[in-house]
Amino acid sequence: MSENTKDVKFVCQYCGYENLTYVHLNGEKRQEFLKDCYICHQPNRIKVLIDEKNNVSVVEVKMVNW
């Protein structure tokens, strides 16, 4: 992990597995991205907020409905 990224955990909305991924800190303060679960490989839509001290909060994790 570089100093421009931060680890963040999310729970897969399909199987319940707790996943670990990272967020780029030099981007937007509100980010939304897709990340596949490491166990069931289903896509999760993740929304995060980054505060002025670069603390990352996961605000929402949803199933992806194509």
Secondary structure, DSSP 8 states (H G I E B T S, - for coil): --TTEEEEEEE-TTT--EEEEEEETTS-SEEEEEEE-TTT--EEEEEEEE-TT--EEEEEEEE---
